[in-house]
Amino acid sequence: MVAPQYFPRILSAEIDGRTQNIRYRQNQFHRLQSTLVQHVDQIKDALLTDSGHAPEEVRAEICLALKEVRTHYASLDLSRDLEEEYRVAHGKDNRDGKRGAGIVYIIPCTHTMFFSVVSALSAALAAGNCIILELTKNTMALPALLKKILPPALDADTFAVSEDRPNASFLSRVVVLNQNGDAGQTSGQSISSPSTARTIAVVDRTADVPAAAEALVAARLTFGGRSTYSPDVVLVQEFVMKEFVEAVLQRSSKYLGGQNGEARQTVANPRRASPGASLLDAAHKDAGSRVLVSGSEWGVVEVLDRKSPLLQRKVAEKVLILHPITSLDDAIDFSTSRGTLAATYAFAAPASAKYLTQFIDSYISWVNHVPTDMLIGPAYPTNLAPSSDTRYSTLSLQVPRPQFITPTDSAALTRTVLDTKNSNWNQVWTENLAPLPAIGQRAGKKIGFFEQGIITGGVILLFSLAATVSTMGFYGFSAIKRLRA
């Protein structure tokens, strides 16, 4: 354990800037990767014990974590780093100059914890930071193993493990990488992943229904169903509900039926997020729901009542919840009433998917697929652009430190206006007061919202008037004909 009073070693290393040296970071990566590979069997056993995941799921987590290490290590380019460092010496601007943010304090999530720790650790290391990893005391096997193998592998002056949360004054001077989102208050700069935000999938009538069922069943039933990006509810267009349910039941057997499925069911979910009654128990008692199929710790539930509490909760079990919708607008109304979503899956034709993802407020959207790798580890941070290669980009853990030699155009403008002896200030003044360039829209070619309303109203009025005149004429002609008769 490293208590907060011992963190001055980390603070001293931050001040002397040793983590900015690219060779230092490369050596740390070699030591990290070597240690993880050396203890991979122990890591695998710890993950199986903690999670109850299938062996192939554990292997996927380990492979993805080691890929993060390799990808971040490959981003360290000595020649590019030296070119950037000596730009000013060669008379060039270093506009994209940057350095590590300083100290990164990592609060990992328990879901697929090995990947969660390694993805954050490798990103912080590649960015050139000192690192403090929080591993609190608990009954899990992996934290104890990481406390044993990581400190000897990494430099004790730039890496530490803490079993207790430091006080607010210390956290205010570091970057807190919090994978649990709002689970625990932190101060200072924070990079947070949503942990309680909902994830919703929409299956439209234009979707490839079998493919949607395949992807969503996998997203809900693998990795214990505890990923932030596992769908909490699947909104299915009522016209394809029967077809979708049949496809879901057929594909569920792949994960839960047969010999492997029976073996998995014997392992009670060891880290089910909500103690007490399970979601399936609640579904059986809910009058507005019906359990379509279920087994030990898993099930598929159709919720018909929109006010059902089953549609209000974050799901952390192997339970796939389905709910019928009447239209795309109905799906949008339902989704937006849940606040900003962690993610949206839109299974639909491109035009319909564009409409859904445009109007559903979600941190990220995926169209016609579920990225399987995102079911492992923490969600993307809400305040950063996602990286397609790694869970955390190095840029998110660095601070800009540009260096300029060449004066900007704005600086020249300011000097000209401030210099009363320079007669050009009047020209600069006139240029900046000139009207903006024309938009370029051709007159009369666009009909706005209000113009469209006026035209529609006019058409309806003329149609009504024509119908009235025609009716009066018909009855008038009939009356005259009777009088003559």
Secondary structure by P-SEA (a helix, b strand, c coil): ccccccaaaaaaaaaacccccaaaaaaaaaaaaaaaaaaaaaaaaaaaacccccaaaaaaaaaaaaaaaaaaaaaccaaaaaaaaaccccccccccccccccbbbbbccccaaaaaaaaaaaaaaaabbbbbbbbcccccaaaaaaaccccccccccccccccccccaaaaaabbbbcccccccccccccccccccbbbbbbbccccaaaaaaaaaaaacccccccccccccbbbccccaaaaaaaaaaaacccccccaaaaaaaaccccccccccccaaaaaaacccccccccccccbbbbbcccccccccccccccbbbbbbbccaaaaaaaaaaaccccbbbbbccaaaaaaaaaccccccccccccccccccccccccccccccccccccccccccccccccccaaaaaaaaaacccccaaaaaaaaaacccccccccccccccaaaaaaaaaaaaaaaaaaaaaaaaaaaaaaaaaaaac
